[in-house]
Amino acid sequence: NTFIIKAVPEILVEKPILPLIAEIAETVDASGYRQGIDGTIEACAILMACHGAVRANQPLTDTQMKAIIEQLLACENPCTCPHGRPTMITWPASLLEKRFKRTL
C-alpha cells in the first residue's frame, strides 16, 4: 500500500504530481491488470499525457506554440487526443468569409 516516486517525466516537473499519482494508483487498482501489463502501462501513459497537457488560458510563447504544432503533426493520429476528442477542426474559407460578412 506504499509507493515511492523516484522521478517524473520532465514534462510534468512543473505540474502538481500528487493528483496524477493518485489517479494512476486508482487506475491500476481498478483494472487489476485486466488489460495486461501493456494495457495498464498505456493507460498510465495516457493519464500522464493528460496531466502534462497545456491547459486553457495557459500563456505560451510563439516558440512553444510552434513546437506543439510540430509535435502534434508528427503524431500517428494528430486529429484526436487519447480520449478521442478532436485536436483540430477545419473551417472552409467560405464559412469564415460568411461569418465576417465578406462574401460577395
Residue pairs with C-beta under 8 A, 6 or more apart in sequence:
3 21
3 25
5 17
5 21
8 17
9 48
9 52
11 48
11 52
12 20
12 48
12 51
12 52
15 51
15 52
19 51
20 47
20 48
20 51
23 47
23 51
24 44
24 47
24 48
27 40
27 43
27 44
27 47
28 40
28 44
31 39
31 40
31 43
33 40
35 42
35 43
46 82
46 83
49 82
50 81
50 82
50 83
54 60
54 68
60 68
72 78
72 87
72 88
78 87
78 88
79 86
79 87
79 88
80 86
80 87
81 87
94 103
96 102
97 103
